C-alpha cells in the first residue's frame, strides 16, 4: 500500500475449522468488514458497488485492519442460524492491544434452510449485529469529556426474489454523542444476465442516506 519507505502488510491471518466446519477460528491482522455487516449483494468494491456506503454502513466505527481474532459457530442441527464474534485492537497502534478493543457480534438467519426452500430462487440472509469501540472519544457537545466510548447496532439483509432478481437492505445506528453520523440506511436491487444468456453479468442499483 502507500506507506512511503515502510513495508506494510494489509492482511496476514490464519484460519482453522473444527467439528466438520461447525466452528471456525481466525487470528492475525484481519479486516473486520469481512466478518460483520456482510451482505451477498453489497460488500465488495471490486465486483459490486464502488460507493463505500453500499459496502458497509458508515454508522459503524470499524478500526483499520489490525491485530485481532474471530470465532464463527454454525451448528449442523440448526443450519438456519449462525453466529460470529470478533475482537480487534481498536486504535491500530499495536501497543497495549487489550486496552482499547473493538468488539463485534453478528447473528444470521437463513429462512431457506429452515423451510427447505429452493436456494436458487429464495436464498437470503438476515443479519443483526452489535459493536463496541473502546478507544477514547471526545463528546461532541462537551469537549471536556474525552474518555467517551462508542457503540452501535444494525441490520444487513439480502434476499433473492427469483433466480434472476435480488434485493438488499441495511440499517445502522451509533452513539450520536461521539459520532457525526448517527443513522444510516440503504437499499438496492440487482439482476443477473440470465435473460440475455450471460449469467455472470450483474446490473444493480442502490440508494442510501447517512444522517
C-alpha positions in Angstrom: 0.0 0.0 0.0 1.0 3.7 0.0 3.3 3.6 3.0 6.4 5.6 1.9 9.6 3.6 2.5 7.9 1.2 5.0 7.0 -2.3 4.0 3.3 -2.8 5.1 1.2 -6.0 5.0 -2.5 -5.4 4.5 -3.7 -8.7 5.9 -2.0 -11.8 7.4 -4.0 -14.3 9.2 -4.6 -18.0 9.9 -8.0 -19.7 9.9 -8.8 -23.2 11.2 -12.1 -25.1 11.1 -13.2 -27.7 13.6 -16.0 -30.2 14.0 -16.9 -30.6 10.3 -16.8 -26.8 9.7 -19.2 -26.1 12.5 -16.6 -23.9 14.3 -14.0 -21.6 12.7 -11.3 -19.6 14.4 -9.3 -16.9 12.7 -6.4 -14.8 14.1 -3.8 -12.3 12.8 -4.0 -9.0 11.1 -7.6 -9.1 9.8 -10.2 -6.9 8.1 -13.2 -6.5 10.3 -15.6 -5.7 7.4 -15.2 -9.3 6.2 -16.9 -10.6 9.3 -19.6 -8.1 10.3 -22.2 -6.1 8.3 -21.7 -8.5 5.5 -24.0 -8.7 2.5 -24.1 -11.0 -0.5 -25.1 -8.2 -2.9 -23.3 -5.2 -1.5 -20.0 -5.9 0.2 -17.2 -5.8 -2.4 -15.7 -2.7 -4.1 -14.2 -4.8 -6.9 -17.3 -6.6 -8.1 -20.3 -4.8 -6.6 -20.6 -1.1 -5.5 -17.7 1.4 -5.5 -19.6 3.7 -3.1 -18.4 3.0 0.4 -21.9 3.4 2.0 -23.2 0.5 -0.1 -20.4 -1.8 1.0 -20.6 -1.2 4.8 -22.6 1.0 7.0 -21.0 4.4 7.8 -22.7 4.1 11.2 -20.0 1.6 12.2 -16.7 2.8 13.6 -14.6 0.0 12.2 -10.9 0.1 13.1 -8.4 -0.3 10.3 -7.0 -3.8 9.5 -5.1 -4.8 12.6 -4.4 -7.5 15.2 -7.4 -9.5 16.3 -9.4 -12.7 16.0 -12.8 -14.0 15.4 -14.8 -17.2 16.1 -17.7 -18.5 14.0 -20.3 -21.0 15.1 -22.7 -22.8 12.7 -24.4 -25.9 14.1 -25.5 -28.6 11.5 -28.6 -29.3 13.6 -29.6 -25.6 13.4 -28.3 -24.8 10.0 -30.6 -21.8 9.5 -28.7 -19.8 12.1 -25.0 -18.9 12.7 -23.2 -16.5 15.0 -19.8 -14.8 14.8 -17.8 -12.7 17.3 -14.6 -10.8 16.8 -12.1 -8.8 18.9 -9.6 -6.3 17.4 -7.3 -3.7 18.7 -9.3 -0.5 18.4 -6.7 2.1 17.8 -4.4 0.3 15.4 -1.1 1.2 17.0 -0.1 -2.4 18.0 0.6 -1.3 21.6 -1.4 -2.3 24.7 -3.6 -4.4 22.4 -6.2 -5.2 25.0 -6.8 -1.8 26.5 -9.0 -0.3 23.7 -10.8 -3.1 22.0 -13.2 -3.2 19.1 -15.8 -6.0 19.8 -18.4 -7.1 17.3 -21.1 -9.8 17.4 -23.3 -10.8 14.4 -26.0 -13.4 14.1 -27.5 -14.5 10.8 -30.8 -16.2 9.9 -31.3 -18.1 6.6 -35.0 -18.8 6.1 -34.5 -21.0 3.0 -32.6 -23.6 5.2 -35.3 -23.5 7.9 -38.2 -24.0 5.4 -36.3 -26.2 2.9 -36.8 -23.8 0.0 -35.0 -23.8 -3.3 -31.8 -21.8 -2.8 -31.5 -20.7 -6.4 -34.9 -18.9 -6.0 -35.1 -18.0 -2.4 -31.6 -17.7 -0.9 -31.5 -15.0 1.7 -29.6 -14.0 4.9 -30.9 -11.7 7.6 -28.1 -10.4 9.9 -28.2 -8.4 13.1 -25.1 -7.1 14.9 -23.9 -5.1 17.8 -20.5 -3.5 18.2 -18.4 -1.6 20.8 -15.4 0.6 20.2 -13.3 1.1 23.4 -11.0 3.9 22.1 -11.3 7.3 23.7 -13.7 9.7 22.1 -14.5 13.4 22.8 -18.1 14.2 23.4 -19.3 16.4 20.6 -21.2 18.9 22.8 -18.8 18.8 25.7 -15.1 18.8 24.7 -14.1 18.4 28.3 -15.3 14.8 28.2 -12.5 12.9 26.3 -12.9 9.4 27.6 -16.2 8.5 25.9 -16.7 5.2 24.2 -18.7 4.4 21.0 -21.2 1.6 20.3 -24.0 0.8 17.9 -26.1 -1.8 16.2 -27.6 -2.6 12.8 -29.2 -4.9 10.3 -27.9 -6.2 6.9 -30.2 -8.3 4.7 -30.1 -9.8 1.2 -32.8 -11.8 -0.4 -33.3 -13.5 -3.8 -36.9 -13.0 -5.0 -36.5 -15.1 -8.2 -33.5 -16.9 -9.7 -32.7 -13.6 -11.5 -33.6 -10.7 -9.1 -32.4 -10.0 -5.6 -32.8 -7.1 -3.1 -30.8 -5.9 -0.2 -31.2 -3.5 2.8 -29.0 -2.1 5.5 -29.7 0.0 8.6 -27.2 1.2 11.2 -27.1 3.4 14.3 -24.3 4.6 16.6 -24.0 6.9 19.6 -24.6 10.5 18.5 -22.8 11.9 21.5 -19.4 11.0 19.8 -20.4 10.4 16.2 -21.2 12.7 13.3 -23.2 10.0 11.5 -26.0 8.7 13.8 -28.1 6.7 11.4 -27.6 5.1 8.0 -29.9 3.2 5.7 -29.6 1.9 2.2 -31.5 -0.4 -0.1 -31.0 -1.7 -3.6 -31.7 -4.4 -6.2 -29.8 -6.5 -8.6 -30.5 -8.5 -11.8 -28.2 -11.2 -13.3 -27.9 -11.6 -17.0 -29.8 -14.9 -17.5 -32.3 -13.3 -19.9 -29.6 -12.4 -22.4 -27.5 -15.6 -21.9 -24.8 -14.2 -19.7 -25.5 -15.4 -16.2 -22.2 -13.9 -14.8 -23.4 -10.4 -15.7 -24.9 -8.3 -12.9 -26.8 -5.0 -13.1 -27.5 -3.3 -9.8 -28.8 0.0 -8.4 -28.9 1.3 -4.8 -29.9 4.4 -2.8 -29.0 5.3 0.7 -28.6 8.1 3.3 -26.2 8.9 6.1 -28.0 11.1 8.7 
